[in-house]
Amino acid sequence: MGDHWHRRMLEGKAGLMAALTTVCISIGGLVEIIPMFTVGAGHTEATPEPYTPLQVAGRDIYQREGCLACHSQMVRPFRDETLRYGEWSHASEYSWDRPFLLGSRRIGPDLHRVGGKYPDAWHYEHMKDPRSTSPGSIMPAYAWLLDWKVDPADVSASLSALRMVGTPYTDDQVNNTAAVLEKEAKPIVDSLKAANITVAWDDEIVALTAYLQRLGTDRPGKMAKAE
């Protein structure tokens, strides 16, 4: 049947094939690179406040327990996703995410809009026994979070590391972490107490709850209304 024209005219001519390949790759690269330097000219979003020390502690726990292996944190701009999870995710919401926790699988639901969706007591019971709040859930229990304690020294180290890469934490937050954590944890401790749940300010479940309740609260539209 003979060679196809593609093989004769392109694949059989190494120089021409290399040149055309370079052109195609260059065009593809420019299509992705140029918007990075021009999008700011016509599209700006307010930068949210950095995670608080207690939220940083909760985020560290979230990473330690591998939550991102089953939950994503990115609502894509598709109708089926916004109907289920809420408003699509904005780039500015990831301003202080180091590292990003976008995830790549959804064995469980996306969590980028979970903040404020449930009361603090719901998160406590969900970690204690997921099926008590979500019948049919295949998520394992994380009951040790109800007993394990947050180490202020570890949180201080995390704050120091984040400050080195640009997150504006104060000396008081870094040097007096225990006092800052206790003060920040009080509203959650009181909220759980009102639900007949007794916890200490340094219980890991409190820190994780603080982080989860933050997710989704930095969307530009909501911040604008708050101002």
N, C-alpha and C positions, 0 to 999 in steps of 0.2 A: 504493500500500500504506500510505501515511501514515507519520508519524514513529514511531520506536520509543519506548516509554515512557521509556527512559533519556534520550533526547534531550529529550523534553517536560518531564520532571520534574527532571532534573539539569543536563544540558548547556545547556538553554535558560534556566536561572536562574543567572546569573553569581554572585550573592551566595551562594546556597546551595551552589553548586559550590565556591566559594572556601573557605567555612567547613568543608565536609566534607573538602576536600583538606588544610586546615590541621590538622584533627583527626587524619587518617590519618598525616600527616608527624610530628606530635607524638608519637603512639603509637609509631611506628617509631623515633623518636629516643630516647624514654625506654627502650625495650627494649634499645637498645645502650648508652646512657649510664649507667643505674642500676647494671648489673653492674660497671662500672669502679670505682665507689666502694664497692661492697659485697663484692666477691669476696675482698678481703683479710681480711675479718673471719673467714672460715672456711676459707681456703685460703692457706697460705704455703709458700714454697719457699726454701731457702737460696740466697743470692747467690754465684755462683762467684767465684773469684779472677780479677782482670783478666788480659787477655792479657799475656804477658811481652814485653819489648822485641823479642826475636827473632821471636815470633809476630806482633807488630804489623808487623814488616818483611815477614814472609811474607804477611800479610793485605793489605798495600799492593801487593805484587806480584800477588796474586790479583785484586785490583781492576784494576790496571793492564793485565793481560793479558785482561781481560774474561771471566774464568771463569764469572761469574754469568750470562752470556748463554746458557750451555749447561747449567749445573748449578744446581739449586736447593739450598737448605739448610733444608728444612722437611719433616719426615716427618709426614704427616697421620694422624689416629687411625682409619685404615681397615685392615681385615685384610690386604688385598693389599699395602699399603705397609709395614706392620710386619713381614710375613713376608719381604719383600724387603730392606728397609733396616734394620730393627730398631725399637727402642722409639720411639714417637711423640715429637715435639719438645715441650719444655716452655718456657713463657714465660721462666722464669728463666735459661735458657741463652743468651738474647739480651741479658742485662743490660748487657754492655759492647760490644755491636755498634753502632758509630757510623761509618758508616751500617749499616743492616741489609742483609744480602746474601741475602735470601730467594729471589730469582730468580723467574722466571715461566715458564720453559721447562725441559724435561728432554730435550734432545737427547742429553745424557749422563746418567748416574745421579745421584740425589740424593747429596750429600756430607755431610749433617749427622751421619752415623754412621760416617764413614770413618776417624776417629782410632783407631789401634791395630788396624785391620783388616788392614793389610799392613805388612811391615817397611820400614824406611827405604830399603833398596836397591830395593824395588819402586817407590817413588815416583821415585827417580832414573832407573831404566830406563824408567818410564812416560813421563816428561817427555822423555827422550831419543828414544824410539821407542814410541809408545802401542801399536802392534800387537805389540810383543815381549812385552807383558804381558797385553794384551787383544785377542786375535785378532778381526779384523773391525771394530775400532774405526775411526770416521771422524774421531777427534780428530787435529788436526795436531800435529806435533812441536814442542816448545818447547826445543830443544837449546841456545839461547842462555842459558838459565837456568843451564847448567852452567859458563858462562864469565863471565857478567856478575857484577859485584861489588855488594854492599850498601854504600851510603854511610852511615856512622854519623851524619853530620850530618842526612841526610834522616830517619832514624829518630828522632833527637833532636827534630827539628821536629814529627814526628807525635806523639811522647809529650807534648811541651809543649802541642800543640793539644788532645789528649785530656784532659790534666790540667785545662785551662781549662774543660772541660765536665763535670768531675766525676770522672774516672778517677784514682784515688789513686796516681799514680806518684811515686817519691821523687826528691829532688834528685840522688842518685847515679845513678839510672837515666837521668835527663835530661842530666846534665853529664858523665858518664863512660860514655857509651853504647857506645863501641867495646870497652872492657874487659868490660862487662856482656854484650855480644853474643858476644864470643869465649868467655867462660866458659860461656854457655848453649849455644853451638853444639858444644862439645867432645863431649858424648855422641853427637850425630848423626854428627860427623866420625869418631869411633871406631867407631860402628856400621857406617858405610859402609866404613871401612878393613878391618873384619873380613870384609866381603863382597868384598874386593879392589878397592874403589873409592876412589880418592884425591880428596879435595876439600879446599878451604881453608875456614876458618871463615866467611869473608865471601862465599862463593859464594851466589848467589841461590837455588840449589836447596836449600841447607841451610835458609834462612829459610822457604821455601815448605813444605818438609817439616815443619818445626816447627809451622807453622800447621795444616797438614792433619792432623797427628797429634793436635792439640788438639781438633779437631771431634768432638763427640759424647761427650767425656769429662766433661762438666759436668752430665749428667742427674742429677736429685735422688737417685734410688735409688743410683747408684754413689757419689755424694759421701757419702751417709749411711753406706754400708758402709766407705768409706775412713776416716771419723772413728772 
